[in-house]
Amino acid sequence: MGVRGNRTITGQSGFTEPVLMTGVDDLLHKAEENGYYNNDSLDIERMVSYVSSTNADEPIVLEYVPMDAATSGSLTYNNGIWTIRVNEKHNRRRQRFTVAHELGHYMMHRNKLQSFTDEIFFRSENKNDLEYKANEFASCLLMPEDRLRRAIASGVKNLGQLAERFEVSSPAMKIRVLKLGFKLKQNE
């Protein structure tokens, strides 16, 4: 997550953001219950399928497609179907975060907006509240606090090793562990 996304958002604006963690906690419980983990790595594609199956009126299709290098993914609504498109050219860890990020938009924002396009601008601080919430959703979903704390308590203290264990980027892991209140050594 060394790059930050900026979105072109079309649709309505000016709404109150829903409570963020409501959907994440439910999804994490279902992931545990349904065996969607390979060690600490969530099978994000199975999670999307699960969410889609519970929302038959607004199903989700997940596609990996070629996109411009500056675009990570998108979420669009057309003819009753939500489509998450992910840049097939990006690395697997970036793709996983993109899928989780777009799922966050689906869970939190689908009743307000119909289109999101995730464009990457290196070292850009241009993020709005919707993007912050979707990133937070993705972080909580892919790096659940309880699993992350257990991994650290078991002796895994290296960011790269934690990132590998959860199949996320090292920068994404760094942001998450700092958010959870952990301190980093100067060289990390």
Number of C-alpha atoms within 10 A of each C-alpha: 16 10 14 17 25 20 20 10 14 13 9 10 9 6 8 7 12 12 9 16 15 11 15 20 14 10 17 18 10 15 19 11 10 12 12 18 15 10 10 18 18 22 16 20 14 15 21 20 14 16 19 18 13 10 10 11 10 17 17 24 15 17 15 15 12 15 15 11 12 14 20 24 28 23 25 20 18 9 6 11 15 20 19 25 24 26 23 17 16 19 10 14 18 20 21 21 25 25 28 26 28 29 25 25 26 25 18 22 20 18 10 17 18 18 20 24 20 23 19 17 15 12 10 11 11 11 12 11 9 16 21 13 21 23 23 20 25 24 22 19 25 26 25 19 15 8 15 22 15 11 16 15 10 9 8 15 12 15 19 18 13 22 19 16 17 24 22 23 21 21 14 22 24 21 13 19 19 11 11 12 8 11 11 13 6 5 4 10
